[in-house]
Amino acid sequence: MENQIIIPQSTLDFLQQLKDNNNKPWFEAHKQEYLIELNHIETFAEALLHELSKTDVLETRSGKKSVYRIYRDIRFSKDKTPFKTFWGGSYTRATAARRGGYYFHLEKGNSFFAGGFWGPNAADLKRIRTELDHDSESFKKILNSKAFRNTFGTLQGEQLKTKPKGFDVDHPAIDLLRFKQFLIIKRFTDDEVLSPQFLEQALETMQNMRPFFDYMSEILTTDINGASIL
């Protein structure tokens, strides 16, 4: 890999300090430190975007654009702390033909990369379940692949306790039909995040999401007969 970007220890340490002092006066007094650490994250995000763009088509224009603002929206939240205590960001896949998105979350003791469908709308959820009812083996093949299992373990997400309406509890794919979210997550230790190999590991994680994304993209852009709905 041509890019060798390292996230320094100070970038995670700053978040811990912010967590212990989550107020505007402290943040303003340490604004310059924040900007230095933010630059490390934006540089990492830019390098990852550059590498990921070699194998996928993305709408996200820059690493800087991918990183979320540190400021929390507290208007409708009981938690009035003003700042997030993690570095987060995402890359959006381009055009309606490419479904799914890449997300990263970096925080001391809680770093992970994720992708999938956090809140599929009713139409998308119905289409996925219809496909699984018709043929679940194609999806199971992806979930049981060596690359998927070694990277993500198992499919994650909120599930129904019983069964979705219209399906039998003894359906052979009931374990998949119960899902209301379809998420894949890879967690990293602090040592891994700070390692010189982290950029390469992050890229490999995102590339291993592609079979899952490609499957969902094909389903969600066609009808049950395979005809395009775009």
Secondary structure, DSSP 8 states (H G I E B T S, - for coil): --------HHHHHHHHHHHHT-SHHHHHHTHHHHHHHHHHHHHHHHHHHHHHTTTS-B----HHHHB--SB---TT-S----B-SSEEEEEEBSSTTS--EEEEEE-TT-EEEEEEESS--HHHHHHHHHHHHH--HHHHHHHTSHHHHHHH-S-BS-B-SS--TTS-TT-TTHHHHTBS-EEEEEEE-HHHHTSTTHHHHHHHHHHTTHHHHHHHHHHHTB-TTS-B--
